[in-house]
Amino acid sequence: MVTTSFIDRLHRAIDQIEQRRRQHRPLKIVKVRRGFDEEPRAARERHYAAHPEDRDADILIFKFLDDEVADEGCSQERCDRGSEDNGME
């Protein structure tokens, strides 16, 4: 039979495991290039198709670009460079 104290101990143990797991992983921030008229979900899916390793990101930052530049797609080198590749500040 399961008692309340057993459930409480199990809950505390799970919380401790989650805290330990989070301590060893730094915050992951991802920049996603997107056109002004592009839907956020479409931009995310396009980025994740090119970079599946970014799916577990903690923070997602949209970088707005001209439509012609956004249509070119996102290569790893251009995404990592940040604002230098299109003259934005």
N, C-alpha and C positions, 0 to 999 in steps of 0.2 A: 504494500500500500504506500502511496506517495503522500508524504506529509508536507506541510507548509514550510517547515525548516529546510527540508531537502530541496524544495523548489527555490527557496531563497539562496541557499549555498550554490546551487547550479547557476542561478542568475548572476551571482557575484563572480563565479569562475569564468563565465562567458564574457562578462564585462572586462575582467582582467586580461583575458586573451586578446580581446579587441584592442585594448589600450596598448599592449605590447606590440601588436602588429602595426598599429599606426605610428608608433614612435620610430620605427626603423625605415619609414618611407617618407622622403621629403615631399613637400607640396609640389604638385605638377601643374604647370601653367602652359596652356597651348594657345597660340595665335592662329586664328582661322581667317583667311582672306575671303572677302565677300563684296559683291557689287551692291550699290545702293538699292537696286530694285530686286535683288535676289532674296529669296526666303531664307531665314536663318536655318531652318531644318535642312534645306537643300545644300546650303554651304557646309554645314556640319557633315552631312553624308558624303559630299564630294571630298572633303578633307579626310574623313575616316577611310574612304576607299583607297586614298593614296597613302595614308599613314595609320594603319590599324592599331599601332602601338599607342596612339593618343586617346583611345576610347576610354581609358581609365583616368583621364585628367580631372583634377579637382576644380580648376578654374579655366573657363573658356573665354578668350578675348577675341572679339570680332574686329578685323582691320578692314575698313571700308576703302574700296578702290574704284577707279573708273571702270565702266562696264567692259571696255575693250581689254583692260588688264586682267580683270576677274575672269573673263571668258578663256584666257590663255591656260588656265589651270594652275596647279600649285606643285612645283617640284620641291624636293626636300631642301635644296640649296637656297631657292628663292624664299621659301617660308622661314628658314632659319635666319636669313639675313636681316629681316625686319624691315624698317622704314627706308633703308638705304637703297632698296631696289626700285623704288617708284618715286622718290623725291618727296614723299610725305614726311612731316615731322610730328 
